[in-house]
């Protein structure tokens, strides 16, 4: 009986097991059938066609010009900003009274904030010579302790030096040393630009490299049209999207020629609102040529002061004169002063050609070679006089003026850092320091100091850190670190394993890797 009961119980369990198995199989099949059923039987599946690029003029010229556009990073120790004085009399015929540019415009690359920590900014530039010369805006690199340049598609950061800067046009010429010839842009003639022409801007807005935007030339503006523009800044206005980081980048025509340098935007938000401004290429070419030849831009001057605006026009009209420049002051040692020009004289002609206004006078005189003789016709109390003089260098005529701002040579750095080195001072670890950092073996050297602007600072190495290894190679003494450094090449990736005490020396020592690429020479 017991055997029969046991056999019956076993058969029951087997039957239940087979039933469960069959039910699972059937249920799985039903679900699979449901999944395989066509949810939308009347819908045709979509197909992806073969990749066929649609070529047009914009894509072709972008591919051609992009290798010539560079990404620029500059950093500096922030210094307290100086207060800008407003409403003061203009300094000379080259510097009419202006409003603070921050009232209506924002430069793409802001100045340093009044803090003591290191600040970084970015911008754009473009190569104009195969040997590594490039153009950007002065405000992109102004006050920088170091400037890093990255070519499109190249992970190596090249250290750049400033060849020269020109505050009057907000331009700077930089130089990078690369082992191979670079591809320069093709400069165009900005005098041929017309309102309505298609244009393309290439740059790095918000640090996003190789960003391309398109639009048209929406207007041409003179410095008198734009609050904050300097005397020698006339602009091409464009609606191509331009944002912070585009500064110093090229504005191109449909032939791929650079017809402007992106410099300013009109904005209430600080970002693109449909109005951007580019310095015409012809002005940029003149500044560049002067800088590479002389280290600075040399402009002519006759040494007179005047005030722009409607008030002067109304004054001249009251005198019965429809054009000219009302002289407010004369530099005694300048050409005009030596020739007998006086305040309240009205300059009406230069070399027998009428002078429309002060803007025209300034630009004509500034472009004349130093020492060029010229005859200026003035109206003095209703009588016409011809005064002969030779154009002098503007910087010399107005030297010593407190507010004089002019092109100047590149600043000489206080010291240079060998880019193939880490930029640290190191020493052996004491036994107490090894215990604090929980270093059981003989590896490790102590970081005593980190040079500002060095590779070590870039990757985040701090004073008091202990370097345990370099690219997995254990180091036990300063000599070993120095020896390892000599094997690295510019642009090579380097990883340091370090030991670091937590903030306040509370908690367990940390182990981590700090890595980066050594800058190029």
Secondary structure by P-SEA (a helix, b strand, c coil): caaaaaaaaaaaaaaaaaaaaaaaaaaaaaaaaaaaccccccbbbbbbccccccccaaaaaaaaccccbbbbbbbccccbbbbbbccccccccccccccccccccccccccccccccbbbbbbbbbbccccccccccccccccccbbbbbcccccbbbbbbbccccccccbbbbbbbbcbbbbbbbbbccccccccbbbbbbcccccccbbbbbbcccccccccccccccccbbbbbbccccccccccbbbbccccccccccccccccccccccbbbbccaaaaaaaaaaaaaccbbbbbbcbbbbcccaaaaaaaaaacccbbbbbccccccccccccccccccccccccccccccaaaaaaaaaaccccbbbbbbbbcccbbbbbbbbbccccccccccccccccccccccccccccccccbbbbbbcaaaaaaacccccbbbbbcccccccccccccccccbbbccccccccccaaaaaaaaaaccccbbbbbbbbbbcccccccbbbbbbbbbcccc
